[in-house]
């Protein structure tokens, strides 16, 4: 046990889990010792089984069936067990010897029993332990080649009825149900190991269907049934490899499964069977996939499978055909096609598809902006800067946003035509504002602020107004050159904050007060600021957090 120390536990668990584990030491019970392992129950949200593994070179590892432990983490329950073992350090040699003596004593007792007495003992234990009975029944059915019996037991294992309350398996019952259901995977693998892999294939597929049918009625927050689904998929793959199945039938099943809801549970990828299917089987797989896609060209699963198969064979034309069969009205699918063609080095076709996406979008305001960016970038790379500016201009005219303006500005500056483009863009927004379009006026203010044209921004807010955030930004940026205008904004914005409570309002008010102080300093009127602060402190003195913040900032 020399490798088990608090420092080792802290390093394995991390600071947070180690500290949490300290509170669970008193919840450890039933500590058992074996050759290189220590096991115990730890009571947390539920009663969990934790096991420490003590390997060579003082290496320590652990496993716990709590949700965090099942993700492969060294959890707080393992920390609690480790600390318990360390605390009992002086007594460990005696307890380990006692455990070995008990094991030897049990072996000797069982060995000395008569056949009839041993059978009576097993039957008695089976009567008490339902899971033991099921495990032995599965072994017996497997040993006798009783596929019908194994099928019956697997259905029993996957039956959620005994665990479902009002037709639903609650979180508190999921662990027990998952432990039972997981035995189905072992049963199927045992059939494969016994030389009846073809039967295992059928059993695995039936089990996948049964699991998919109940999963919607199970609280699988911890993902236990996802693990079982993957286990069934692995068992199916192993059985197929051992049996050498009918390639045509396997290809058909893989496509059918990929389009079924059960695929989300098992994660089976038909391409994982490529080495088993070979050239003939893969041809059948592609044929069945094409038939399914042609029957439902807009189905997500059908399209995804076709794309996977096409990409695996580098069949770019099939990929494009799948995309083109269901073009999105905003040009997004055109963009996907353009990217695929670019990757394949077919840049001329890629550009044509991107341009087609713009043409076929009914309203440029609704187009996928990523398509605009893609096409503008391709124009620039090709030296077609005028076309890039035209695209950005049209997009801004349709959308009238700050981002669209910034992109137009970048493109126009690169072609030395920005002054003209800017004036035209601002004219659009002024026309919107003149039509009493509030958004047009506010976007115009944002754009003028972004351009750093503060004089025009002040004139615009005077004509069309602005929201408080824009007024504040304008005041902050104008304070050095227009302190009187900035002061008026700060004073106005401070009034409603003086009627609010809460630290967020206090922090905003203090920020404004700092701006007010700076404006008075620039205007040479510090006495006016002193009088303002004195009056404010008098009226707000009951707000202790505000007073503290003002003290901290020297106000």
C-alpha positions in Angstrom: 0.0 0.0 0.0 3.1 2.3 0.0 1.9 3.9 -3.3 -1.3 5.2 -1.7 -0.7 8.6 -0.2 -2.7 11.8 0.2 -0.5 13.5 -2.3 -1.1 10.7 -4.8 -4.9 10.9 -4.3 -4.8 14.7 -4.7 -2.8 14.4 -7.9 -5.2 11.8 -9.3 -8.4 13.5 -8.3 -7.5 17.2 -8.6 -8.0 19.8 -5.9 -11.8 20.0 -6.2 -12.6 16.3 -6.1 -10.0 15.8 -3.3 -11.5 18.5 -1.1 -15.0 17.1 -1.7 -13.8 13.6 -0.9 -12.8 14.7 2.6 -16.5 15.1 3.4 -17.3 11.5 2.4 -14.8 9.6 4.5 -17.5 8.8 7.1 -19.7 7.4 4.3 -17.3 4.5 3.4 -18.5 1.0 4.4 -17.8 -2.6 3.7 -14.2 -2.3 2.8 -12.9 -5.4 1.0 -9.3 -6.4 0.2 -8.1 -8.5 -2.7 -4.9 -9.1 -4.6 -4.0 -5.6 -5.8 -7.5 -4.1 -5.2 -9.5 -2.5 -2.4 -13.3 -2.2 -2.8 -16.0 -0.5 -0.7 -19.4 1.1 -0.8 -19.6 4.9 -0.5 -22.9 6.6 0.2 -23.5 9.8 -1.8 -26.6 10.7 -3.8 -26.9 6.9 -4.0 -24.7 4.1 -2.7 -21.8 3.7 -5.1 -19.2 1.0 -5.4 -15.6 2.3 -5.5 -12.5 0.3 -6.2 -8.9 1.2 -6.0 -6.4 -0.7 -8.1 -2.8 -0.9 -6.8 -0.4 -1.9 -9.6 3.2 -2.3 -10.1 5.7 0.5 -9.4 3.4 2.0 -6.8 0.9 2.9 -9.5 -2.7 3.7 -8.3 -5.9 3.8 -10.4 -9.5 3.6 -9.5 -13.0 3.0 -10.8 -16.4 4.0 -9.4 -19.9 3.5 -10.7 -21.0 7.1 -9.9 -21.8 9.2 -13.0 -18.5 11.2 -12.8 -16.5 8.0 -12.2 -18.1 6.3 -15.2 -16.7 9.1 -17.4 -13.2 7.8 -16.4 -12.6 10.4 -13.7 -11.0 9.8 -10.3 -14.0 10.9 -8.2 -14.6 12.0 -4.7 -15.8 8.5 -3.7 -12.4 7.1 -4.6 -10.7 9.8 -2.6 -12.9 8.9 0.4 -12.0 5.2 0.0 -8.3 6.0 -0.3 -8.3 8.3 2.7 -10.1 5.6 4.7 -7.4 3.0 3.7 -4.6 5.4 4.6 -6.2 6.1 8.0 -6.3 2.3 8.6 -2.7 1.9 7.5 -1.4 0.1 10.6 -4.2 -2.4 10.5 -4.0 -3.1 6.7 -1.6 -6.1 6.8 -3.9 -7.9 9.3 -7.0 -7.1 7.3 -5.4 -8.2 4.0 -4.3 -11.5 5.6 -7.8 -12.0 7.0 -9.2 -11.4 3.5 -6.8 -14.0 1.9 -7.6 -16.4 4.7 -11.4 -16.0 4.1 -10.9 -16.6 0.3 -8.8 -19.7 1.0 -11.4 -20.9 3.5 -14.2 -20.4 1.1 -12.4 -22.3 -1.7 -11.6 -25.1 0.7 -15.2 -25.3 1.8 -16.6 -25.3 -1.7 -14.1 -27.9 -2.8 -15.0 -30.2 0.0 -18.7 -30.1 -0.7 -20.5 -33.0 -2.3 -22.0 -32.5 -5.8 -25.5 -32.6 -4.3 -24.7 -30.1 -1.6 -23.0 -27.7 -4.1 -26.1 -27.9 -6.4 -28.4 -27.2 -3.4 -26.2 -24.2 -2.5 -26.3 -22.8 -6.1 -30.1 -23.3 -6.3 -30.6 -21.5 -3.0 -28.5 -18.6 -4.1 -30.3 -18.4 -7.4 -33.6 -18.2 -5.5 -32.3 -15.3 -3.6 -30.4 -13.5 -6.3 -32.4 -12.8 -9.5 -29.4 -11.5 -11.5 -27.3 -14.6 -10.6 -30.1 -16.8 -11.8 -30.3 -14.9 -15.1 -26.5 -15.1 -15.7 -26.5 -18.8 -15.1 -29.5 -19.3 -17.3 -27.8 -17.5 -20.1 -24.7 -19.6 -19.6 -26.7 -22.8 -19.7 -28.6 -21.7 -22.8 -25.4 -20.8 -24.5 -23.7 -24.1 -23.5 -26.6 -26.1 -25.0 -26.9 -24.0 -28.1 -30.4 -22.9 -27.1 -30.7 -19.7 -29.2 -34.4 -19.5 -28.4 -33.7 -19.6 -24.7 -31.0 -16.9 -25.1 -33.4 -14.7 -27.1 -36.0 -15.0 -24.4 -33.5 -14.1 -21.7 -32.2 -11.1 -23.7 -35.7 -9.8 -24.1 -36.2 -10.2 -20.3 -33.0 -8.3 -19.6 -34.1 -5.4 -21.8 -37.6 -5.3 -20.5 -38.0 -2.0 -18.7 -41.3 -2.9 -17.1 -40.0 -4.0 -13.7 -38.2 -0.6 -13.4 -40.7 1.7 -14.9 -43.0 3.8 -12.6 -46.0 5.0 -14.5 -44.4 3.9 -17.8 -41.1 5.7 -17.3 -37.8 4.6 -15.8 -36.8 7.4 -13.3 -33.1 8.3 -12.7 -33.1 6.5 -9.4 -33.9 3.2 -11.1 -31.7 3.7 -14.2 -28.5 2.2 -12.8 -30.2 -1.0 -11.8 -31.9 -1.3 -15.2 -28.7 -0.5 -17.1 -26.7 -3.1 -15.1 -29.3 -5.7 -16.1 -29.5 -4.6 -19.7 -25.8 -4.6 -20.1 -25.8 -8.4 -19.6 -27.4 -8.7 -23.0 -24.1 -7.6 -24.6 -22.2 -10.3 -22.7 -24.8 -12.9 -23.7 -24.5 -12.1 -27.4 -20.7 -12.2 -27.2 -20.9 -15.5 -25.5 -22.9 -16.9 -28.4 -20.2 -15.7 -30.8 -17.5 -17.2 -28.7 -19.3 -20.5 -28.7 -19.1 -20.7 -32.5 -22.6 -19.5 -33.4 -21.8 -16.0 -34.8 -24.6 -16.0 -37.3 -27.1 -16.3 -34.4 -25.3 -13.5 -32.6 -25.9 -11.2 -35.6 -29.6 -11.7 -35.4 -29.6 -11.4 -31.6 -27.6 -8.2 -31.7 -30.0 -6.6 -34.2 -33.1 -7.6 -32.2 -31.5 -6.2 -29.0 -30.7 -2.9 -30.8 -34.4 -2.6 -31.8 -35.6 -3.3 -28.3 -33.2 -0.9 -26.7 -34.2 1.9 -29.2 -37.9 1.2 -28.4 -37.5 1.8 -24.7 -34.9 4.6 -24.6 -37.4 7.4 -24.9 -39.0 6.2 -21.7 -35.7 6.2 -19.7 -33.9 9.0 -17.9 -30.5 8.3 -19.4 -28.9 11.5 -18.1 -25.6 9.6 -17.5 -25.5 8.1 -20.9 -25.4 4.5 -19.6 -27.7 3.2 -22.4 -25.6 5.0 -25.0 -22.7 2.8 -23.8 -24.9 -0.3 -24.1 -25.9 0.7 -27.6 -22.3 1.0 -28.5 -21.6 -2.4 -26.9 -24.3 -4.0 -29.0 -22.8 -2.4 -32.1 -19.4 -3.8 -31.2 -20.9 -7.2 -30.5 -22.6 -7.1 -34.0 -19.4 -6.1 -35.7 -17.5 -9.0 -33.9 -20.2 -11.5 -34.9 -20.2 -10.3 -38.6 -16.4 -10.7 -38.7 -16.6 -14.2 -37.2 -19.6 -15.4 -39.3 -18.7 -14.0 -42.7 -22.3 -12.9 -43.4 -24.1 -12.6 -46.7 -22.7 -9.4 -48.1 -25.8 -8.3 -49.9 -28.0 -8.8 -46.8 -25.4 -7.0 -44.6 -25.2 -4.0 -46.9 -29.0 -3.7 -47.0 -29.2 -3.9 -43.2 -26.5 -1.3 -42.7 -28.3 1.2 -44.9 -31.7 0.4 -43.2 -30.1 0.8 -39.8 -28.4 4.0 -40.7 -31.7 5.6 -41.6 -33.4 4.3 -38.4 -33.7 6.1 -35.1 -31.7 3.2 -33.5 -28.6 4.5 -35.3 -28.4 7.5 -32.9 -28.1 4.9 -30.1 -25.6 2.5 -31.6 -23.5 5.0 -33.6 -22.9 2.3 -36.3 -21.1 3.8 -39.3 -21.6 1.6 -42.4 -18.1 2.6 -43.5 -16.7 0.7 -40.5 -17.7 -2.5 -42.3 -15.8 -1.6 -45.5 -13.2 -4.3 -44.9 -15.8 -6.9 -44.3 -18.0 -5.9 -47.3 -15.2 -5.7 -49.8 -15.7 -4.3 -53.3 -18.9 -6.3 -54.0 -20.5 -5.5 -50.6 -19.6 -1.8 -50.9 -21.2 -1.6 -54.3 -24.4 -3.1 -52.8 -24.2 -0.6 -50.0 -23.9 2.3 -52.3 -26.8 0.9 -54.5 -29.1 0.6 -51.5 -28.1 4.1 -50.2 -28.8 5.7 -53.6 -32.2 4.0 -53.7 -33.1 5.3 -50.2 -31.9 8.8 -51.1 -33.9 8.8 -54.4 -37.0 7.8 -52.5 -36.5 10.7 -50.0 -34.1 13.4 -51.4 -34.7 15.8 -48.6 -34.3 13.4 -45.7 -31.4 14.3 -43.5 -30.3 10.8 -42.7 -30.4 9.8 -46.4 -28.4 12.9 -47.5 -25.9 12.4 -44.7 -25.3 8.7 -45.7 -24.9 9.6 -49.3 -22.4 12.4 -48.5 -20.4 10.0 -46.3 -20.3 7.4 -49.0 -19.5 9.9 -51.7 -16.7 11.5 -49.7 -15.2 8.2 -48.8 -14.9 7.4 -52.5 -13.9 11.0 -53.3 -17.0 11.2 -55.6 -17.4 14.9 -55.5 -20.1 14.9 -58.2 -22.3 12.7 -56.1 -21.8 15.0 -53.1 -22.9 17.9 -55.3 -25.9 16.0 -56.6 -27.1 15.3 -53.1 -26.7 18.9 -52.0 -28.3 20.2 -55.3 -31.4 18.1 -54.8 -32.4 20.2 -51.8 -31.1 23.8 -52.2 -31.8 26.1 -49.3 -33.5 29.4 -50.3 -30.9 31.5 -48.5 -27.9 30.2 -50.5 -26.4 28.1 -47.7 -26.4 24.9 -49.8 -24.8 26.7 -52.7 -22.1 27.7 -50.3 -21.6 24.0 -49.2 -21.2 23.0 -52.9 -18.8 25.8 -53.6 -16.6 24.8 -50.7 -16.6 21.2 -51.8 -15.6 22.2 -55.3 -12.9 24.5 -53.9 -11.5 21.6 -51.9 -11.4 19.5 -55.0 -9.6 22.2 -56.9 -12.5 23.0 -59.2 -12.4 26.7 -58.5 -14.2 27.9 -61.6 -17.2 25.7 -60.9 -17.0 26.7 -57.2 -17.3 30.4 -58.2 -20.2 29.7 -60.5 -22.1 27.9 -57.7 -21.4 30.8 -55.2 -22.7 33.4 -57.8 -25.7 31.2 -58.5 -26.5 31.2 -54.8 -26.7 35.0 -54.8 -28.8 35.1 -58.0 -31.3 32.5 -56.8 -31.9 34.1 -53.4 -35.1 36.0 -53.6 -34.1 38.7 -51.2 -30.4 39.7 -50.7 -31.3 40.7 -47.1 -32.1 37.0 -46.3 -29.0 35.5 -47.9 -26.5 33.5 -45.8 -23.9 36.1 -44.9 -21.2 33.4 -45.1 -22.0 33.1 -48.8 -21.5 36.8 -49.2 -18.1 36.6 -47.4 -17.1 33.6 -49.4 -17.9 35.2 -52.8 -16.3 38.5 -51.9 -13.1 36.7 -50.8 -13.0 34.8 -54.0 -13.5 38.0 -56.1 -10.6 39.7 -54.2 -8.3 36.7 -54.7 -9.0 36.7 -58.4 -8.3 40.4 -58.6 -11.9 41.3 -59.2 -12.0 44.0 -56.6 -14.7 46.0 -58.3 -17.0 43.0 -58.2 -16.3 42.6 -54.5 -17.3 46.2 -53.9 -20.5 45.8 -55.9 -21.4 42.7 -53.9 -20.7 44.5 -50.6 -22.6 47.6 -51.8 -25.7 45.6 -52.8 -25.6 43.6 -49.5 -25.4 46.8 -47.5 -28.3 48.3 -49.4 -30.4 45.3 -48.6 -29.4 44.9 -44.9 -28.3 48.3 -43.6 -26.3 47.0 -40.7 -23.0 48.2 -39.1 -21.3 45.0 -40.1 -22.4 45.2 -43.7 -21.1 48.8 -43.8 -17.7 47.8 -42.3 -17.4 45.1 -44.9 -18.2 47.6 -47.7 -15.7 50.1 -46.3 -12.9 47.5 -46.3 -13.6 46.5 -49.9 -13.9 50.1 -51.1 -10.8 51.2 -49.4 -8.9 48.4 -51.1 -10.0 49.9 -54.5 -9.6 53.5 -53.5 -13.3 54.4 -54.0 -14.3 54.7 -50.4 -15.3 58.4 -50.3 -17.9 58.0 -53.0 -19.2 54.7 -51.6 -19.3 56.2 -48.1 -21.4 59.1 -49.2 -23.8 56.9 -51.0 -24.1 54.5 -48.1 -24.8 57.4 -45.6 -27.3 58.9 -48.1 -29.3 55.6 -47.9 -29.4 55.8 -44.1 -30.3 59.5 -44.0 -33.2 58.7 -46.4 -34.3 56.0 -44.0 -34.1 58.4 -41.1 -36.1 61.0 -43.0 -38.8 58.5 -43.4 -39.0 58.3 -39.6 -37.3 54.9 -39.7 -35.9 54.7 -36.2 -33.5 51.9 -37.0 -32.1 53.9 -39.9 -31.2 56.8 -37.6 -29.6 54.6 -35.0 -27.6 52.6 -37.5 -26.4 55.9 -38.9 -25.2 56.9 -35.5 -23.4 53.6 -35.0 -21.7 54.0 -38.3 -20.6 57.6 -37.7 -19.2 56.5 -34.4 -17.4 53.6 -36.0 -16.0 56.0 -38.6 -14.9 58.4 -35.9 -16.9 61.2 -37.4 -18.0 62.7 -34.0 -19.2 66.0 -35.5 -21.6 64.3 -37.8 -22.7 61.9 -35.0 -23.7 64.9 -32.8 -25.7 66.4 -35.6 -27.4 63.1 -36.3 -28.4 62.4 -32.7 -29.7 66.0 -32.6 -31.9 65.4 -35.6 -33.0 61.8 -35.2 -32.2 60.9 -31.6 -30.4 57.9 -30.2 -30.6 55.3 -27.5 -28.8 55.8 -24.2 -25.9 53.5 -25.1 -25.2 55.6 -28.2 -25.4 58.8 -26.2 -23.0 57.4 -23.6 -20.5 56.3 -26.3 -20.7 59.6 -28.0 -20.1 61.5 -24.7 -17.2 59.3 -23.7 -15.4 59.8 -27.1 -16.2 63.5 -27.2 -15.2 64.4 -23.7 -11.7 65.7 -24.6 -13.0 68.1 -27.3 -16.6 68.8 -26.3 -16.7 68.5 -22.5 -19.9 70.7 -22.2 -21.9 68.5 -24.5 -20.6 65.3 -22.8 -21.4 66.8 -19.4 -25.0 67.4 -20.4 -25.3 63.7 -21.5 -23.8 62.4 -18.3 -26.0 64.5 -16.1 -29.1 63.3 -17.9 -28.2 59.7 -17.8 -27.4 59.9 -14.1 -30.9 61.0 -13.1 -32.7 57.7 -13.5 -29.9 55.8 -11.9 -30.2 57.8 -8.7 -33.7 56.3 -8.3 -32.5 52.7 -8.7 -30.9 50.3 -6.2 -28.6 47.4 -6.6 -24.8 47.2 -7.2 -25.2 47.1 -11.0 -27.0 50.5 -11.0 -24.5 51.9 -8.4 -21.5 50.9 -10.6 -23.1 52.6 -13.7 -23.8 55.7 -11.7 -20.2 55.9 -10.3 -18.9 55.5 -13.9 -21.0 58.5 -14.9 -19.8 60.5 -11.9 -16.2 60.0 -13.0 -17.1 61.3 -16.4 -18.9 64.3 -14.9 -15.9 65.1 -12.7 -13.6 65.0 -15.7 -15.9 67.3 -17.7 -15.9 69.9 -14.9 -12.1 69.6 -14.7 -11.8 70.3 -18.4 -14.3 73.2 -18.2 -12.5 74.7 -15.2 -15.6 74.4 -12.9 -14.5 72.0 -10.1 -16.6 73.9 -7.5 -19.7 73.0 -9.5 -18.8 69.3 -9.3 -18.1 69.5 -5.6 -21.6 71.1 -5.0 -23.2 68.3 -7.3 -21.5 65.5 -5.4 -22.3 67.0 -2.0 -26.0 67.2 -2.9 -25.9 63.7 -4.3 -24.3 62.2 -1.2 -27.0 63.9 0.9 -29.9 62.5 -1.1 -28.3 59.0 -1.6 -26.7 58.5 1.9 -28.8 55.5 2.8 -27.4 53.5 -0.1 -24.3 52.2 1.8 -22.9 50.2 -1.1 -23.1 53.3 -3.4 -21.3 55.4 -0.7 -18.6 52.8 -0.4 -18.1 52.7 -4.2 -17.9 56.5 -4.3 -15.3 56.5 -1.5 -13.3 53.9 -3.3 -13.1 56.1 -6.4 -12.4 59.3 -4.5 -15.8 60.9 -5.3 
